[in-house]
Each structure stands twice: as C-alpha cells, then as structure tokens.
Amino acid sequence: QTTLQIGGCDPYLLAKASAIGAAFGYSSINLNCGCPSSAVSGRAGGVSHMKDPMHVAKCVESMNQAVTNLYHSGSDTKDNNYHVTPIPISVKHRLGVRDAASYNAQEDRLKNDEEEAFPTCREFVKAITFSGNVNKVQVHTRLGLLGDFDASPTTPASSPSPSTSTSSTLWVPGSANANENENANTST
C-alpha cells in the first residue's frame, strides 16, 4: 500500500491530482499541510495552509469528491480490467504555525502547550474533518516556522559580543537531543 502525498492550494488542481493518483492505484492520498519550506509555503502550500483551515476543508472536499466520482465512473464500465476503489484522504500538518523572524524558542519553551499549541492544532483538525472528507490526520509535532529567520538581534544590547560568545544551543521542540539541550547553556 502506497500513499501519494500532494501539495498545493488550488482545490481544482488538487482534485485532479487526487483522481490521477487513485487511477494509478495509490491506496490513499495525503494533502501536505506541514512543509515549512519557503519554496512550498511561499506558494500558499505546506504549513501556510494552517493559517486558513476552511480553505483546507474546501481542498479536501474537492479531493474526496474527485476520487469518489472516479470510483463511481469506474464501477459503471464494462471493462473488467478497470477497477478503482474509493480511497481515503488524509492531511499531514503541524501543531501550529509561527513567523520565523519573530519566533523565540526560549519563550516558547516556557509556554504551556495545552494553552496554546494544542488548542490551535485541535481547532485546525476540527475545521478540516468536520465534513467527513478527511479519514486521518498525521501531526508532525512541531511548529511550522514560516519565512526567513532574522539573524540580527532586535536590540544591540541583547547581542553578545563576538569575542565573548563561543557557542550557543538552540532548543528544538521534539528533537532527539531536546533533553540534552534542556541542560545546555550558552557558553561564554
């Protein structure tokens, strides 16, 4: 069993791609709402979809309708070699989305996920699954950071001088070394 993962923001094109995937025998179709790459999210795809869950709901409705129509058109054919079954539509997404330039990992670590990240994720899932067009969701349990990271400090006083800073550690939620980073401090 193989899943076809597709990306995009046009419900019509996503529906066409889903029907093609179904016709080629994929066992399920997955809409990517989790990729933070600027090349993908800059075209209103990937994790940028999380900013507009109602649009995602329209996309998966179109996708589901396309594979359902293909199934029904295939069941009427006299050709026994042609058989298409309805296939499930799933969505891969993240816990939420933030602006990379203003994201502060240290502040985020102090927040209670049950107060911010989980409700955001829950509301996204409710919106995209309400109609019943999504059979499954896969949550990439990190935030999607959109845009470019701002390498410059916001104030000159907050910037350590190059002569005193020799290394630093960025805590990445969900990373394999998160516990190791938890105990690490900036070296000076």
N, C-alpha and C positions, 0 to 999 in steps of 0.2 A: 504494500500500500504506500502510495506516494502522494504527498500534498504539494500543490502548486501554490507558491506564495507570490502574490501580485501586489503592486503598489500603484498609486495614482490618486487623482482627485475627481476625475470625471466619471459620474455614475454610468453613463452610456458606454464608455470605453472599458470600465471595469466589468460591466455586464458581458460585453463581447469577449473579453479575455477569459472570463469565467466559463462561458459557453464553450469556447475553444478548448480550454483545459479539460472540461467534462467530456467533450467529444474525443479527446485524445486519451481518455481513460484514467485521468488522475482521480484518486479516491476522495479528495477534499480540496477545497480552495480556501486560502488564507489571505486576508487583507492585512498588509503590513502597516500598522499604526504605531510602530515602535522605533523606527530607524531615525536617529538624530543627525545623520549626515547632512551637511549643508546642501549637497548635490540633490538629495531626496527631499528634505523638508523645505528647501528653498523653492521647490516647485509645488508647494502645498500638499506634499505627501508625507509619509512616515509619521513621526511623532507630532508633527504640526497638526495632524488630524485631531489630536486630543483637545485642541482649542475649540473645535466645533463638532461635538458628538452627534448633533442632529444631522449634520451633513454625512457623517459616517453611517448613521442609520439609513439615510437615503441610498448611500452607496451599496450597503449590504442588501437592502431591499431589491435594488436593481440586479445585483449579482445573483441573489436567490431566485428571482423571477426568471432570469436568463437560463439557469440550469434546470429549473422546473419546466420551462417551455421546451427546452431541448429534450428532456425526458418524455414529455407528452407527445412531441412530434416524432420521436423515435419509436414510441410504442404503437403508433398507427402504421408503421411501414411494413410492407410485406417481405422485406429483405431480412432473413433470419440472421445474417451476419452482422447486422447493425443493431446494437443494443446499448442503450445508455440508461443508467440508473440515476435517480436524483442523488446528488452528493451534498454533504454538509458544507456550510460556510462558517469559517472561524475568523477571529480577529486577534492579532498579536498587538499588544500595547504595553505601555509602561505605567508606573504608579501615577505619574503626572508629568507636567512639562514646566520648565523654568527657562528664563533668559540666562544664557551662559555668561554674558558680560557682568550681570549683577548677582550671580549666584555665589553664595558664601557657604562653603562646605562646613566650616566650623559652626556657624549659626544653625545650619540645617541639622547638624548632629544633636543640638540641644533641643530641637523641637520634638514634640510627641507625634509620632506618625499617625496615631489614632485620631488626632485632632486635625491634621492637615492632609497628609498623603493618602491615607485610606479613604476618607470621605470623597476626595477628588476622584480616586480610582473607582469607588463604588458608584458615584453619580455617572461616570463615563460608561461603566458596564450597564447600568440601568437603562441609559438612553439608547445604547446600541442593541440591547437584547429585548427591549420592550415588545417589539412587533413579532418576535419569534423567528426572525430571519437569521439569527446567529446561533449556531448549535454549541459552540465552545469558544472560550476566550483563553488566551495564553498571556500571562502577565510577566513581563520582563521586570523584575522587582527592583528597578532603579528609576530615578527620574530621567527624563529626556531633556537634555540641555540644548536649547536652540541658539543658533548664532555663533558669533566668534567670542572667544574668551578675551576679556580685557586684561592684557598683561601689565598695564600701567596701574599703579596704586591710585586710589581716589584722592588721597592727600599725601603731600611729600613727607609729612611726619610719620605716616604709617609705613613708610618704605624703609626696610633695614638697609644700611649702607653695604655696598658690595664687599667691603673689607671685613665686615663683622659677620656676614651670613655665609656659611659654607654649605649648608644643605637644608632642605625642608621636606616635609612629608605631607602629601595630600591624602586625606581620608576619603576613600571612595566607598559609598554605601554598597553593601553586597559583595565587595571584592573578597578574594581568598585571603588577603592579608589585612582585613579590616581589624581583627583583634590585635594584630601586631602594630598597626598604625594607631590604634587606640592608645597604646602606651608610649608611642614615639612623640617626641617634641622636636621643635625646630632647633637645630644645632647652631651655636654661635661661636 
